[in-house]
Amino acid sequence: MNQIEQNIEKIKTTQNSISIQPVGQELNDDMRTKINEDMSYLNEMLQTNKDELARLKAKLRRSGFKSTELEQTISRLSKSLEEESSKVANLQIQLSQKDSLITQLSTSVNDMGKNIEDLSTNAKEKDSKIKEKETKIKEQDETIHTAWYVFGTRKELKEQKIVTTDGLFSPQRVLQSDFNKNYFVRIDARNTKSIPLYSTRAKILTSHPKSSYTLEKENGNFILLIVEPNQFWSVSKYLVIEVE
């Protein structure tokens, strides 16, 4: 019986040495091996001591010896063994539940990781589409507000086929043939408010509302001032000015 009592103390000590970490902290291989070994030891010790106690009970009955103290000791040891058996069983359940919860958490984490990856991919695709759309809108906006102008002498304009005529006394035509577009300066019609012409004589050959612009002189040379850009470019996106 003394040996059984000592064994029960060993069982208690072994149980206390098994650490149940908080859920979410995985057990490494060494820890799992140690816990499995301790659990096997506990179950083996419990069964061995139960068998030994049962043997003592049977021996006492056969002997016919009556001792209240001895019977109480045996009863106390039996109760202690049952309590420890219950604790070990509960410990086994906690370990099983922990493994199950960790598996669920791992699955949830993996699912979250996949969802985050999908969201990231979708966000990148959406961002790419938004940028592509913004670029397209910007290009369209630039195209809508793009204008071209050129100024030059009558000879220069004729050489570039910007101004053409059928004969000496025929009226000149502007931008009627396959003119040289590379000769023109490209501008943003919204931002261009003045065009210096570097000439003492200037004549606008293309059609633009007269109220939308003025020709002013600065240091003896003309400058075209566009006072109403939207109105000025409403008739033609091309501006042709003849200078000397």
C-alpha positions as CSV (number, residue, x, y, z in Angstrom):
1,M,0.0,0.0,0.0
2,N,2.9,2.3,0.7
3,Q,4.1,1.6,-2.9
4,I,0.7,2.4,-4.3
5,E,0.7,5.7,-2.4
6,Q,4.1,6.6,-3.7
7,N,2.9,5.7,-7.2
8,I,-0.1,8.0,-6.9
9,E,2.2,10.9,-6.0
10,K,4.3,10.1,-9.1
11,I,1.1,10.1,-11.2
12,K,0.2,13.6,-9.8
13,T,3.7,14.9,-10.5
14,T,3.6,13.6,-14.1
15,Q,0.2,15.1,-14.7
16,N,1.4,18.5,-13.5
17,S,4.4,18.3,-15.8
18,I,2.2,18.1,-18.9
19,S,1.7,21.6,-20.2
20,I,-1.5,22.5,-22.0
21,Q,-0.5,25.6,-24.0
22,P,-3.1,28.2,-25.0
23,V,-5.0,27.4,-28.2
24,G,-3.2,28.7,-31.3
25,Q,0.3,27.7,-30.0
26,E,1.2,24.5,-31.9
27,L,3.1,21.7,-30.3
28,N,6.4,20.9,-31.9
29,D,7.4,17.3,-32.6
30,D,9.6,17.0,-29.4
31,M,6.8,18.3,-27.2
32,R,4.3,15.9,-28.8
33,T,6.6,13.0,-28.3
34,K,7.1,13.9,-24.6
35,I,3.4,14.3,-24.0
36,N,2.6,11.0,-25.6
37,E,5.2,9.3,-23.5
38,D,3.9,10.9,-20.3
39,M,0.3,9.9,-21.1
40,S,1.3,6.3,-21.8
41,Y,3.2,6.3,-18.5
42,L,0.2,7.6,-16.6
43,N,-2.2,5.1,-18.1
44,E,0.2,2.3,-17.4
45,M,0.8,3.4,-13.8
46,L,-2.9,3.8,-13.2
47,Q,-3.7,0.4,-14.5
48,T,-0.8,-1.3,-12.6
49,N,-1.9,0.3,-9.3
50,K,-5.6,-0.6,-9.8
51,D,-4.6,-4.2,-10.4
52,E,-2.3,-4.2,-7.3
53,L,-5.1,-2.7,-5.2
54,A,-7.6,-5.2,-6.5
55,R,-5.1,-8.0,-5.6
56,L,-4.8,-6.7,-2.1
57,K,-8.6,-6.5,-1.6
58,A,-9.0,-10.1,-2.8
59,K,-6.1,-11.2,-0.5
60,L,-7.7,-9.5,2.4
61,R,-11.1,-11.1,1.8
62,R,-9.5,-14.5,1.6
63,S,-7.6,-14.1,4.8
64,G,-10.7,-13.3,6.8
65,F,-8.7,-10.7,8.7
66,K,-10.8,-7.8,9.8
67,S,-9.3,-4.3,10.2
68,T,-11.3,-1.1,9.9
69,E,-8.1,1.0,9.5
70,L,-6.8,-1.3,6.7
71,E,-10.2,-1.2,4.9
72,Q,-10.3,2.6,5.1
73,T,-6.8,2.8,3.7
74,I,-7.7,0.6,0.8
75,S,-10.9,2.6,0.2
76,R,-8.9,5.9,0.3
77,L,-6.4,4.6,-2.2
78,S,-9.1,3.3,-4.5
79,K,-10.8,6.7,-4.4
80,S,-7.4,8.5,-5.1
81,L,-6.8,6.2,-8.1
82,E,-10.3,6.9,-9.5
83,E,-9.8,10.6,-9.1
84,E,-6.4,10.5,-10.8
85,S,-7.9,8.3,-13.6
86,S,-10.6,11.0,-14.1
87,K,-8.0,13.7,-14.2
88,V,-5.9,11.8,-16.8
89,A,-9.0,11.1,-18.9
90,N,-9.8,14.9,-18.8
91,L,-6.3,15.7,-19.7
92,Q,-6.5,13.4,-22.7
93,I,-9.7,15.2,-23.8
94,Q,-8.1,18.6,-23.5
95,L,-5.1,17.5,-25.6
96,S,-7.5,16.1,-28.3
97,Q,-9.6,19.3,-28.3
98,K,-6.5,21.4,-28.6
99,D,-5.3,19.4,-31.6
100,S,-8.7,19.7,-33.2
101,L,-8.9,23.5,-32.5
102,I,-5.4,24.0,-33.9
103,T,-6.4,22.1,-37.1
104,Q,-9.5,24.4,-37.4
105,L,-7.4,27.5,-36.8
106,S,-4.9,26.4,-39.4
107,T,-7.7,25.8,-41.9
108,S,-9.2,29.2,-41.1
109,V,-5.8,30.9,-41.4
110,N,-5.2,29.2,-44.8
111,D,-8.7,30.3,-45.9
112,M,-8.0,33.8,-44.8
113,G,-4.7,33.8,-46.5
114,K,-6.4,32.7,-49.8
115,N,-9.1,35.3,-49.3
116,I,-6.5,38.0,-48.8
117,E,-4.6,36.8,-51.8
118,D,-7.8,36.8,-53.9
119,L,-8.7,40.3,-52.6
120,S,-5.2,41.5,-53.4
121,T,-5.4,40.1,-56.9
122,N,-8.8,41.6,-57.4
123,A,-7.6,45.0,-56.0
124,K,-4.6,44.9,-58.4
125,E,-6.8,44.1,-61.4
126,K,-9.3,46.8,-60.3
127,D,-6.5,49.3,-59.8
128,S,-5.1,48.3,-63.3
129,K,-8.5,48.8,-64.9
130,I,-8.9,52.2,-63.1
131,K,-5.5,53.4,-64.3
132,E,-6.2,52.1,-67.8
133,K,-9.5,53.9,-67.8
134,E,-7.9,57.1,-66.4
135,T,-5.2,57.0,-69.1
136,K,-7.9,56.5,-71.8
137,I,-9.9,59.4,-70.4
138,K,-6.8,61.6,-70.2
139,E,-5.9,60.7,-73.8
140,Q,-9.4,61.4,-75.0
141,D,-9.4,64.7,-73.0
142,E,-6.1,65.7,-74.6
143,T,-7.4,64.8,-78.1
144,I,-10.6,66.9,-77.6
145,H,-8.7,69.9,-76.4
146,T,-5.8,69.6,-78.9
147,A,-5.4,72.4,-81.5
148,W,-2.7,73.3,-84.1
149,Y,-1.4,76.6,-85.3
150,V,1.0,77.8,-87.8
151,F,2.2,81.3,-89.0
152,G,4.4,82.1,-92.0
153,T,4.7,84.1,-95.1
154,R,2.5,83.4,-98.1
155,K,5.4,81.7,-99.8
156,E,6.1,79.5,-96.9
157,L,2.4,78.5,-96.5
158,K,2.2,77.7,-100.2
159,E,5.3,75.6,-100.1
160,Q,3.7,73.5,-97.3
161,K,0.4,73.4,-99.3
162,I,-1.4,75.0,-96.4
163,V,-2.5,77.8,-98.7
164,T,-3.3,76.9,-102.4
165,T,-4.6,78.8,-105.4
166,D,-5.7,77.8,-109.0
167,G,-4.4,80.8,-110.7
168,L,-3.1,84.4,-110.4
169,F,-6.5,85.9,-109.9
170,S,-8.2,83.0,-108.2
171,P,-9.0,83.2,-104.5
172,Q,-6.6,81.4,-102.2
173,R,-7.8,78.4,-100.3
174,V,-6.7,77.4,-96.9
175,L,-6.2,73.8,-95.8
176,Q,-7.9,72.4,-98.9
177,S,-5.3,70.0,-100.1
178,D,-2.9,67.5,-98.6
179,F,-1.0,70.0,-96.5
180,N,2.0,69.3,-94.3
181,K,0.6,68.7,-90.8
182,N,4.1,68.5,-89.3
183,Y,4.6,72.2,-90.0
184,F,1.9,73.0,-87.4
185,V,2.6,73.5,-83.7
186,R,0.5,71.3,-81.4
187,I,-1.0,73.0,-78.3
188,D,-3.5,72.5,-75.5
189,A,-6.4,74.8,-76.5
190,R,-7.4,75.4,-72.9
191,N,-4.0,76.7,-71.8
192,T,-2.9,78.7,-74.8
193,K,-4.0,82.3,-74.4
194,S,-1.4,84.1,-76.5
195,I,0.7,83.4,-79.5
196,P,3.6,85.8,-80.4
197,L,3.8,86.2,-84.2
198,Y,7.1,88.1,-84.5
199,S,5.8,90.2,-87.4
200,T,4.6,93.8,-88.0
201,R,1.8,92.4,-90.2
202,A,-0.6,89.5,-89.4
203,K,-3.7,88.2,-91.1
204,I,-5.7,85.2,-89.8
205,L,-6.7,83.0,-92.7
206,T,-8.8,80.3,-90.9
207,S,-12.3,80.9,-89.5
208,H,-12.5,82.0,-85.9
209,P,-15.2,84.2,-84.3
210,K,-13.9,87.8,-84.2
211,S,-15.2,88.4,-80.7
212,S,-13.0,85.6,-79.4
213,Y,-9.6,87.1,-80.1
214,T,-7.6,90.3,-80.6
215,L,-4.4,91.2,-82.4
216,E,-2.3,93.4,-80.3
217,K,1.1,94.9,-80.9
218,E,4.0,94.5,-78.5
219,N,7.4,96.1,-79.2
220,G,6.2,96.7,-82.8
221,N,5.2,93.0,-83.4
222,F,1.8,91.4,-83.3
223,I,0.6,89.0,-80.7
224,L,-2.6,87.0,-81.0
225,L,-4.6,87.1,-77.8
226,I,-7.3,84.4,-77.4
227,V,-9.9,85.9,-75.0
228,E,-12.5,83.1,-75.4
229,P,-10.7,79.8,-76.1
230,N,-13.8,77.6,-76.4
231,Q,-15.4,80.0,-78.8
232,F,-12.2,80.6,-80.7
233,W,-11.6,76.9,-81.5
234,S,-15.3,76.1,-82.0
235,V,-15.2,76.4,-85.8
236,S,-11.7,75.0,-86.5
237,K,-9.0,73.3,-84.5
238,Y,-6.5,74.6,-87.0
239,L,-5.2,78.2,-86.9
240,V,-3.4,79.6,-89.9
241,I,-1.8,83.1,-89.8
242,E,-0.1,84.9,-92.7
243,V,2.7,87.2,-91.7
244,E,5.4,89.1,-93.5
